[in-house]
Amino acid sequence: MSHHIAQGDKVRFLNCRSRLTSLALVLPIWAAMAAPPVVKPSLATGIEVPVTAEMTGAGIVSSGTVLPPIPPVTGSRTKPVQSWGKPLPYPIVIADRRNNRLIEIAPDKSIVWEFPSPSLKVYRGNEDVNFSADGKQLAVSEEDNFDVHLVDYEKRELTWTYGLPDHRGNGPGLLNYPDDAHLLADGKFITADIRNCRIVIIDPKTNNVETQWGTPGKCKHKPPHELAHPNGATPMANGDLLVTEITDAWISRITREGKVLWSVKAPNVHYPSDAFPTVDGKQIIVADFWKPGRVVIFDPMTRKVTWEYFVKDGDKALDHSSIARELPDTGDILVVDDLNDRVMVIDRKTKEVIWQYGEKGKKGHTPGLLNYPDGFDIDVFRDWKNARRK
């Protein structure tokens, strides 16, 4: 996928980690080759980034599906709605990156909810998506649009944005390749600002950065003061945060106050992407954004691998898988296989693919197809199963 590198599409395509250390020098060179001179940096405007055809993707598209009425929120992460059982226990919202849309797929593969881009200038390249604690909002990050958003699920409206589209920087209101997005239980918004080597917690009410871990320009593993290209900041059940750093595959558990409880290197992983806790909160599951990709579950106290999925080639092989999660109820593994344009469920015991949405190597936006899916979350909040029967 050399064209991804040429376009500067995504830090995660830099398969040689040594290149990450010189990222600040390399990126301006790529930008200069691709477009006329950009705006000089300032706190107000940042540095303008040229928009390529690849970044625009398929444009504003929709599946064309007539969507059903949205059922009320009756579940939560601790008390999910009724499970559909195997192979997929709950519907999933997918960040369909190059279709510039969010789309929710039920276990029967029907489309129950969709949010196409309202404007490519402001909303383009959504790559991670996560429900708020009450299930009513979606936190979204857009790396190569340099912004993050909140989307009202029921109204299907974009309600808040931080970052200036098409402009990178580290001053007030600016980001540089934000990856991962969560709305925390207290209403604050967290994102991993990869190329600024920091994690920021923002108050959407004031747009103020209330907490910053890491220092722009100091991209080393020394949490929480310095971070080596973080690409994940996942909230845990008690409010601690699971921080993933690309360089040397570091994963750390840090309290909201900034105390590092532990910090370990993920075993067998080249390029860790958005680590999550397992359902019981005791282990860590992480995808390896590599080709061939891999999913690893390990005990952070011992670094012992307790489960692993790795296939070198063929239909079951992963190509730059960016997120893997353990499914509630079944314990099977949900993984987004980015460059194979699909999301899959892998049976925990047999390691067979038992559910798939999207077709390997076939991009599209009509029902059954995706275009570079990059993130997902599990909808345990709404009883779509019984709602469909009415």
Secondary structure, 3 states (H helix, E strand, C coil): CHHHHHCCCCHHHCCCHHHHHHHHHHHHHHHHHHCCCCCCCCCCCCEECCCCHHHHCCCCCCCCCCCCCCCCECCCCCCCCCCCCCCCCCCEEEEEHHHCEEEEECCCCCEEEEEECCCCCCCCCCCEEEECCCCCEEEEEEHHHCEEEEEECCCCEEEEEECCCCEECCCCCCCCCEEEEEECCCCCEEEEEHHHCEEEEEECCCCEEEEEEEECCECCCECCCECCCEEEEEECCCCCEEEEECHHHEEEEECCCCCEEEEEECCCCCCEEEEEECCCCCCEEEEECCCCCEEEEEECCCCEEEEEEECCCCCCCCCCEEEEEECCCCCCEEEEEHHHCEEEEECCCCCCEEEEECECCEECCCCCCECCEEEEEECCCECHHHHCCC
